[in-house]
Amino acid sequence: MASKTKRIIVVGGGIGGTMTANNLVAKLYPEILNGEIEIMMLSNSPNHVYKPANMYVAFNAYHPHELVRKQRSLLRPEIIFHVDGVESFEFKQNRVLCESGKRYDYEYLVISTGCVPAPERIEGLKEAGDHFYQTKAAQQLAQKLRTIEEGRIFITVNFPKTPNVPHQCGIAPIETTLMLDEYLRKRNVRDRVEIIYSYPTVSQLLRNCLFLQKPTCDVLPTIFDSKGIKYQRGFTLDKVDPGAKIAYSEEGKSQEFDILMATPPIRAVDAVINSGKSEAQNNEGWLPTDFETLKMYGSDNVYVMGDTVDLPVSKAGGTCHNQSPVVVENIASEIRRGYTSAIYDGKVQAIAQMGLEAGMPLWYDYKSDVQVAPPTKLGGLMRKTFNRGIYWAVARGIV
Ligand SMILES: Cc1cc2nc3c(=O)[nH]c(=O)nc-3n(C[C@H](O)[C@H](O)[C@H](O)COP(=O)(O)OP(=O)(O)OC[C@H]3O[C@@H](n4cnc5c(N)ncnc54)[C@H](O)[C@@H]3O)c2cc1C
């Protein structure tokens, strides 16, 4: 790096980091060409995982290799890419220390290291529960769903303890409940397998219901009733007895199960938790993020996005898609004009998978509650094209 070159480091080769590194190259191309700016990505894996496809793995609809690409293949050639996890953030010195022992200085830093499932944070959940938020866990669940002939599948949703910070991908528990119903019907065992969906009390902003946002709360009971899916409000998972196969709630209720399909607690990655910057409860590690500029509070040159933020927006790829242009524009504007100029409005969009075939476009922002289009097979086709192709174009910064 020439001494006058300013380095921008993006940490994390998931969807947020990948699209942001690519978008930074597009935005700052003149400065990159003349050697003023260099873009570097540091990730702890040579691979990029399309995480949402793990829920299809759980229903044997995806082979694990189909959701992985080589990270280098998704990055523009101008990006310097090192497979080297960040061990610690040395914010005061404007540098990061990597697992290799190397240190890299930066002028600007973007943190998009995501979050990790933490079922061990609820007694008995790791031993007795299943989930679909990582590939290996989804494969284990797939084995059980493929062979269950009769019994009870109990679904539990667990929020972070930090107020107003949601679990990963808000709609995923509903998507997978509907997929489960249809999958068991296909297997001709649905009449012998009870499905019970539950939702906790603690993080419900509106009232004691089955989902965070009112329009979805209003329609869910009708949808579940029409499919014979049972539901229980106010079930905040407290602990699980793996031997007896009983889940207990903080509200004093209990539920027996043959399969416990959980949305587990989540936390930030170790390097972020250990940075000492988080003010989140329960050592969850969410970084304090300015809800408009996406800068980390207390820092002039560090941006945070995706699942690592402490904002009250869905931890979703559809969130990164709207945050990335803001981060990129603000860094470019600071370099060229000396001030930030873009504002994140909280926008999130997605196409929810409603059962195995239908898709439901939805969107919302800080000011407007979720708006949905009706679930249709055309929506399902859109979701399929996203899963199989458009996602990779989004990661490359093309869409
Ligand atoms: C089952 C499931 C279903 C989902 N469904 C949807 C959906 O339908 N729609 C939607 O929009 N979103 C969905 N999501 C959520 C979406 O996948 C995440 O919100 C998104 O991946 C977050 O992007 P990110 O860049 O913040 O983190 P990630 O994509 O998780 O990427 C984090 C990256 O950081 C790297 N990393 C971690 N620690 C370090 C370190 N110390 N140093 C360097 N690199 C590090 C990781 O290897 C990874 O490459 C779903 C997620 C799951 C699991």
PDBQT file of the ligand as one rigid body, heavy atoms in Angstrom, charges set to zero:
ROOT
HETATM    1  C1  LIG A 401     -32.463 -20.072   8.575  1.00  0.00    +0.000 C 
HETATM    2  C2  LIG A 401     -32.347 -18.625   8.232  1.00  0.00    +0.000 A 
HETATM    3  C3  LIG A 401     -33.329 -18.054   7.441  1.00  0.00    +0.000 A 
HETATM    4  C4  LIG A 401     -33.212 -16.724   7.077  1.00  0.00    +0.000 A 
HETATM    5  N1  LIG A 401     -34.139 -16.206   6.216  1.00  0.00    +0.000 NA
HETATM    6  C5  LIG A 401     -33.972 -14.965   5.749  1.00  0.00    +0.000 A 
HETATM    7  C6  LIG A 401     -34.853 -14.454   4.763  1.00  0.00    +0.000 A 
HETATM    8  O1  LIG A 401     -35.766 -15.132   4.303  1.00  0.00    +0.000 OA
HETATM    9  N2  LIG A 401     -34.661 -13.189   4.331  1.00  0.00    +0.000 N 
HETATM   10  C7  LIG A 401     -33.654 -12.405   4.823  1.00  0.00    +0.000 A 
HETATM   11  O2  LIG A 401     -33.526 -11.254   4.391  1.00  0.00    +0.000 OA
HETATM   12  N3  LIG A 401     -32.793 -12.859   5.765  1.00  0.00    +0.000 NA
HETATM   13  C8  LIG A 401     -32.925 -14.117   6.228  1.00  0.00    +0.000 A 
HETATM   14  N4  LIG A 401     -32.045 -14.612   7.169  1.00  0.00    +0.000 N 
HETATM   15  C9  LIG A 401     -31.093 -13.718   7.830  1.00  0.00    +0.000 C 
HETATM   16  C10 LIG A 401     -29.837 -13.432   7.041  1.00  0.00    +0.000 C 
HETATM   17  O3  LIG A 401     -29.214 -14.618   6.599  1.00  0.00    +0.000 OA
HETATM   18  C11 LIG A 401     -28.887 -12.630   7.927  1.00  0.00    +0.000 C 
HETATM   19  O4  LIG A 401     -29.587 -11.551   8.473  1.00  0.00    +0.000 OA
HETATM   20  C12 LIG A 401     -27.693 -12.117   7.146  1.00  0.00    +0.000 C 
HETATM   21  O5  LIG A 401     -26.901 -13.196   6.709  1.00  0.00    +0.000 OA
HETATM   22  C13 LIG A 401     -26.869 -11.142   7.996  1.00  0.00    +0.000 C 
HETATM   23  O6  LIG A 401     -25.778 -10.675   7.248  1.00  0.00    +0.000 OA
HETATM   24  P1  LIG A 401     -24.434 -10.213   7.976  1.00  0.00    +0.000 P 
HETATM   25  O7  LIG A 401     -23.523  -9.736   6.924  1.00  0.00    +0.000 OA
HETATM   26  O8  LIG A 401     -24.775  -9.331   9.104  1.00  0.00    +0.000 OA
HETATM   27  O9  LIG A 401     -23.875 -11.552   8.645  1.00  0.00    +0.000 OA
HETATM   28  P2  LIG A 401     -23.534 -12.945   7.995  1.00  0.00    +0.000 P 
HETATM   29  O10 LIG A 401     -24.178 -13.119   6.679  1.00  0.00    +0.000 OA
HETATM   30  O11 LIG A 401     -23.805 -13.936   9.056  1.00  0.00    +0.000 OA
HETATM   31  O12 LIG A 401     -21.976 -12.879   7.746  1.00  0.00    +0.000 OA
HETATM   32  C14 LIG A 401     -21.056 -12.777   8.789  1.00  0.00    +0.000 C 
HETATM   33  C15 LIG A 401     -19.668 -13.031   8.221  1.00  0.00    +0.000 C 
HETATM   34  O13 LIG A 401     -18.684 -12.660   9.162  1.00  0.00    +0.000 OA
HETATM   35  C16 LIG A 401     -17.698 -13.657   9.208  1.00  0.00    +0.000 C 
HETATM   36  N5  LIG A 401     -17.073 -13.538  10.539  1.00  0.00    +0.000 N 
HETATM   37  C17 LIG A 401     -17.578 -13.862  11.736  1.00  0.00    +0.000 A 
HETATM   38  N6  LIG A 401     -16.714 -13.561  12.704  1.00  0.00    +0.000 NA
HETATM   39  C18 LIG A 401     -15.622 -13.027  12.114  1.00  0.00    +0.000 A 
HETATM   40  C19 LIG A 401     -14.393 -12.515  12.593  1.00  0.00    +0.000 A 
HETATM   41  N7  LIG A 401     -14.088 -12.498  13.889  1.00  0.00    +0.000 N 
HETATM   42  N8  LIG A 401     -13.517 -12.028  11.681  1.00  0.00    +0.000 NA
HETATM   43  C20 LIG A 401     -13.777 -12.044  10.356  1.00  0.00    +0.000 A 
HETATM   44  N9  LIG A 401     -14.934 -12.524   9.859  1.00  0.00    +0.000 NA
HETATM   45  C21 LIG A 401     -15.844 -13.005  10.728  1.00  0.00    +0.000 A 
HETATM   46  C22 LIG A 401     -18.467 -14.948   8.955  1.00  0.00    +0.000 C 
HETATM   47  O14 LIG A 401     -17.637 -15.993   8.496  1.00  0.00    +0.000 OA
HETATM   48  C23 LIG A 401     -19.416 -14.487   7.856  1.00  0.00    +0.000 C 
HETATM   49  O15 LIG A 401     -18.776 -14.543   6.607  1.00  0.00    +0.000 OA
HETATM   50  C24 LIG A 401     -32.127 -15.950   7.543  1.00  0.00    +0.000 A 
HETATM   51  C25 LIG A 401     -31.142 -16.528   8.345  1.00  0.00    +0.000 A 
HETATM   52  C26 LIG A 401     -31.234 -17.858   8.677  1.00  0.00    +0.000 A 
HETATM   53  C27 LIG A 401     -30.127 -18.488   9.484  1.00  0.00    +0.000 C 
ENDROOT
TORSDOF 0
